[in-house]
């Protein structure tokens, strides 16, 4: 394995703001593929927070919803509306985004257009207080890992930000 941190094979997306929503132009597949225009709509606060080095999720506000009674009730990635009762969700910060590796895949060769330098670990992370499993990539690639290893969130911010889900990564604790 290489003894360095995983790098991205992408450039920051051009960011446009329309009312309160971010719209990105994401270069996909090089000059032949052109730009992919994508709006984050009501999920814009999630991507803004990543750019500020914070992890946001959403929580159901309906006290009668079975999800609102759950011990772990934060959704990451966020949902604008509750998938169980369809009520509007509220934004909450995941205060200490540290968790454990739930499962992983070691990617030695990626497909066309992959924005992450290979080899790397694609990981799923279990966070306390979060009811979903968070997907991402591990910055470290010079160590063997195992299910249950502790990780913490890392963020690409400022001029380094891609304004995509690639701005959230994980490192071993």
C-alpha positions in Angstrom: 0.0 0.0 0.0 1.0 3.6 -0.6 2.1 5.5 2.5 0.2 8.7 2.2 -3.2 10.2 2.4 -5.9 9.6 -0.2 -6.2 12.5 -2.7 -9.1 13.5 -4.9 -9.0 13.5 -8.7 -11.4 16.3 -9.0 -11.6 20.1 -9.0 -14.0 22.2 -6.9 -17.4 22.6 -8.4 -18.6 26.0 -9.6 -21.1 27.1 -7.1 -24.2 29.2 -7.8 -26.7 30.4 -5.3 -30.4 30.6 -6.3 -32.5 32.0 -3.5 -31.4 29.8 -0.5 -30.3 26.8 -2.5 -26.9 25.9 -3.8 -26.7 24.7 -7.4 -23.4 23.2 -8.5 -21.8 22.6 -11.9 -19.9 19.4 -11.4 -17.5 18.5 -14.2 -18.2 14.8 -14.9 -16.4 12.7 -17.4 -14.1 15.5 -18.6 -14.6 17.7 -21.6 -16.6 15.0 -23.4 -19.1 14.7 -20.6 -19.7 18.3 -19.9 -21.0 19.7 -16.6 -23.6 18.1 -14.4 -25.9 20.8 -13.0 -27.3 19.7 -9.6 -29.4 21.6 -7.0 -29.2 20.8 -3.3 -32.5 22.5 -2.7 -33.6 22.0 0.9 -30.5 20.0 1.7 -28.2 23.0 1.0 -27.5 23.5 4.8 -25.8 20.1 4.9 -23.2 21.1 2.2 -22.8 24.6 3.6 -21.9 23.0 7.0 -19.4 20.6 5.4 -17.7 23.7 4.0 -17.5 25.1 7.5 -16.1 21.9 9.0 -19.4 20.7 10.6 -21.6 17.7 10.2 -25.3 18.3 10.1 -28.2 15.9 10.1 -31.9 16.1 10.5 -34.4 14.9 13.1 -38.2 14.5 13.0 -40.2 17.1 14.9 -43.5 15.1 15.0 -43.8 13.8 18.6 -46.3 11.1 17.4 -43.9 9.7 14.8 -42.2 6.4 15.7 -38.9 7.8 14.5 -39.1 10.7 17.0 -39.2 8.2 19.9 -36.2 6.3 18.7 -33.0 6.6 20.9 -31.0 7.3 17.8 -33.0 9.7 15.7 -30.6 11.9 13.7 -30.4 11.2 9.9 -27.1 11.6 8.1 -27.2 12.2 5.2 -30.1 14.5 6.0 -33.7 14.2 4.8 -35.8 17.3 4.2 -38.9 15.3 5.3 -39.3 12.4 7.7 -39.4 9.1 5.7 -41.9 7.7 8.3 -44.5 10.4 8.8 -43.5 13.0 6.1 -43.2 15.9 8.6 -40.6 18.5 8.0 -37.3 17.6 9.6 -35.2 20.0 11.8 -31.5 20.6 11.4 -29.1 19.4 14.2 -25.4 19.3 14.4 -23.6 16.0 15.1 -21.5 17.5 18.0 -18.6 15.1 18.0 -18.6 13.2 14.6 -16.6 10.2 15.8 -17.7 6.6 15.3 -16.7 3.1 14.3 -16.2 1.4 11.0 -19.3 -0.6 10.4 -18.0 -2.2 7.2 -15.5 -1.4 4.4 -14.3 -2.2 0.9 -10.7 -1.8 -0.3 -10.9 -0.2 -3.7 -7.8 -1.0 -5.8 -9.1 0.1 -9.2 -12.0 2.5 -9.7 -14.1 2.9 -12.8 -14.1 5.7 -15.3 -14.7 9.1 -13.7 -13.8 8.1 -10.2 -12.9 11.2 -8.2 -10.9 9.4 -5.5 -7.3 8.3 -6.1 -6.9 4.5 -5.8 -6.2 2.5 -3.8 -8.5 3.6 -0.9 -10.9 2.3 1.7 -14.6 3.0 1.1 -16.1 2.8 4.6 -19.5 2.9 6.3 -19.5 4.6 9.7 -21.8 4.1 12.7 -22.1 7.3 14.7 -23.6 7.5 18.2 -27.0 9.2 18.1 -27.4 8.7 14.3 -29.9 6.2 13.0 -28.3 5.8 9.6 -25.0 4.4 8.5 -22.8 7.1 6.9 -20.8 6.3 3.8 -17.5 7.9 3.0 -13.8 7.3 2.4 -10.9 6.8 4.7 -8.1 9.3 4.4 -5.5 6.8 5.7 -4.5 4.1 3.4 -1.2 3.0 4.8 -2.7 0.7 7.5 -4.8 -2.4 7.6 -8.2 -1.6 9.1 -10.9 -3.7 10.6 -14.6 -3.5 11.5 -14.9 -1.6 14.8 -11.9 0.7 14.3 -12.5 4.2 15.6 -12.7 7.1 13.1 -13.4 10.8 13.2 -14.8 13.1 10.5 -12.5 15.3 8.4 -13.7 18.1 6.1 -12.5 19.8 2.9 -13.3 23.4 3.5 -12.7 26.8 1.9 -10.9 26.8 -1.4 -10.3 23.0 -1.1 -14.0 22.2 -0.9 -15.6 20.4 -3.8 -19.1 21.3 -2.6 -20.0 17.6 -2.9 -20.2 14.6 -0.6 -16.5 14.2 -1.1 -15.9 17.0 1.4 -16.7 14.6 4.2 -14.0 12.0 4.8 -12.8 9.9 7.8 -9.5 9.3 9.5 -8.4 6.7 12.0 -8.4 7.9 15.6 
